[in-house]
Each structure stands twice: as structure tokens, then as C-alpha cells.
Amino acid sequence: MEDYTSLAPRFTITPALSVTDLAAVEGLLKVYCETSIPPLPQTELGNLPGVYAAPTGALLLARSTAPDTLPLGIIGLKCPAYLPGDVCEMSRLYVAPAARGTGLGKALVRASFVEAKRLGYVAMRLGAFESNGAALRLYEACGFRRRERYKPKVFEGLVFFEIDLRDGGPGAMGKEMVEQEVVAVAEG
């Protein structure tokens, strides 16, 4: 399992594997639920890692650096049945209000690319609401391109994205490149 600890001076990003990590993810997801439209299914909260479990998924947890190590953000990877086996879906990107504007959202997305490649995926998809301009700009800045609908059930206003993770694709960066970029964002 990759360790994304050195990604930035103000936060660390690691796979959420321990009971403590999963409790932190659940806490952030509860806050996410309060603002999520549509609401997050409650079954997802009580069943972590659930659809994000290895070997086809992952939950990445961002924490502030020592001494406090507070949970700051999360991102999930899963492979729903409606996707080809070599394509994953990014889901549940959430950054706590105190960490917004620090580059953490971009760091989580970039770390998810590395983790998805490690899991053997060649592409990543996601859906986001058209009304969430900040998220749309983030995804496009990270190399995602809009695509046609890929989910069987969708909510009105959902926009779909995809990125190629193979060598030469926009999401092909390795861990070292992610670290360099994130440190530049955090210091900039």
C-alpha cells in the first residue's frame, strides 16, 4: 500500500485502513452528508470501507501534520458493476472548511490517480453537479474531460468526467510528480 505522507508540509494523505482512520472518514462523511445533494445513503456510513474496500477500492484520508493530526479531507475510489473492470470511479471528495484553499483538494485528486494506477485501473470517472463550480474547475484543472453519461441512474444536473491514467495520459503522473506538484501548491 502506498504511503502519501510526504505530499505536503501542512497535511498528509494515507490510505484509511485502521479503525481510527475509518472513524475519521466516517466523521468527515457525516459532515459531507449535511451538505450533500442528494444525501449520502446512510448505509454507506455504517459499512466502511464497504464499496471502497480493497482490492477494487480505496479510501484516502488527509490529516493535518503533527502535532494535532486532525482529519481534513477524504476521497474514495470504487469499481461499481456498471463500469468496465479496468475503470474506477472517484467519489466522496470532501475537504473540511478549515482546509479549503490550501491545495488539499487537488492533492487528494492527484493522490487518487496514483492509488488507482496502483490498483490496476487505466481510467477514472466521476459525476459532479453542474451547480458545484469549484469542483468542476478542480476536476478540469486536474486533467479530467467531460464525457457522456455512464451511470444507469442519474440525478438532474449531473455532469460526467473521465481521465486516462495510462502512461502519456493526463492522469499518468507517478507519486514523485504528485509530491512535487503538491508541495509547489502548498508553498505557492
C-alpha positions, 0 to 999 in steps of 0.5 A, a space after each residue: 500500500 502506498 504511503 502519501 505522507 510526504 505530499 505536503 508540509 501542512 497535511 498528509 494523505 494515507 490510505 484509511 485502513 485502521 479503525 481510527 482512520 475509518 472513524 475519521 472518514 466516517 466523521 468527515 462523511 457525516 459532515 459531507 452528508 449535511 451538505 450533500 445533494 442528494 444525501 449520502 445513503 446512510 448505509 454507506 456510513 455504517 459499512 466502511 470501507 464497504 464499496 471502497 474496500 480493497 482490492 477494487 477500492 480505496 479510501 484516502 484520508 488527509 490529516 493535518 501534520 503533527 502535532 494535532 493530526 486532525 482529519 481534513 479531507 477524504 476521497 474514495 475510489 470504487 469499481 461499481 458493476 456498471 463500469 468496465 473492470 479496468 475503470 474506477 470511479 472517484 467519489 466522496 471528495 470532501 475537504 473540511 472548511 478549515 482546509 479549503 484553499 490550501 491545495 488539499 483538494 487537488 492533492 487528494 485528486 492527484 493522490 487518487 490517480 496514483 492509488 488507482 494506477 496502483 490498483 490496476 485501473 487505466 481510467 477514472 470517472 466521476 459525476 459532479 453537479 453542474 451547480 458545484 463550480 469549484 469542483 468542476 474547475 478542480 476536476 478540469 484543472 486536474 486533467 479530467 474531460 467531460 464525457 457522456 453519461 455512464 451511470 444507469 441512474 442519474 440525478 438532474 444536473 449531473 455532469 460526467 468526467 473521465 481521465 486516462 491514467 495510462 502512461 502519456 495520459 493526463 492522469 499518468 503522473 507517478 507519486 514523485 510528480 504528485 509530491 512535487 506538484 503538491 508541495 509547489 501548491 502548498 508553498 505557492 
